[in-house]
Structures are given as C-alpha cells and as structure tokens.
C-alpha cells in the first residue's frame, strides 16, 4: 500500500515493461535521476512524468533483446549481475566507453 503518491505508466507490451525496468535499474540512469528529479523523504527520488520523459528507452528490438532477457530472468527471481545489465543497456543505448566511464563515476562518486 503506497503511503503517498503512486505513479503508474502504461506500456504496450511485456517486452516494453521489461526494457523500461532494465533501464531504470541500470547504473546509467542514476546521474540523470539525481539531477532532474525532486528529492523525496529518506533519500528517495520522485520519478514523475517530467523525469521519465527524459530517460532514453531503446526502441530497436534487436538492440534491446539482451536487456529484456536479463530483466525477465530477474523478474523470475534469478540473481543477475549489475555489470551484465549495465553492459546490455549501454549497448542498447550505444553508449561509448568514455560515456560509460563518466556516468559510472557520477553514479558512484564514493568509488573514485
């Protein structure tokens, strides 16, 4: 039961739901969310329509297939490795090595 606001988004298919979930669970989205979303209690962020609209979701079926497969396995209760999810999303979004390095440093500044 939500205590405050609950945001929902309709998607056309299960595959679309899995790719959105995969992107949202990737390291690459963390810097964007921190910069664009409103802070909520407890250090959480509000992912409203304005924020979600700016998150790139890969559309090409072939490029997103690996990420969808990983998301399906995770939703079936299987352990997945963050690096594998990140690699699949980075490939689907065509992120360069340099961009990945910068985003990872922004997402996890404590590791630098």
Steps between C-alpha positions, in 0.01 A plus 500: 500500500654832395533755777510800268482532124520197278601560139398254231582486131327290238721322249392320184652160579683285750822553305457876534445463875820295526714746305372794707572307818847406377585860415373623837715242678813583303787706633467738205171652615623594851673830410204618292250420776713675762522812285139523381271348762362643820631357823256303711525396862770251592729584210262366238423684177165580334493351152204697366398544135741789445797291614392182323450685173873577486624147562605336173328168437651301212244432229691270264390142572834342415699745714281455807454121488785422740378751761145365477631147553692609810194682635281195446747281689511749788121515518490120513705520819844432357807687616649724234829684495480878490790514254316275253185712522706817460683359198174397333344843553818680392504298179129561440553874548829500306693656789870542430764373741581860596135577572467185710807599702366850565151381591637228730714760682197726539279213618752376756729789603591317821693243294729762345 
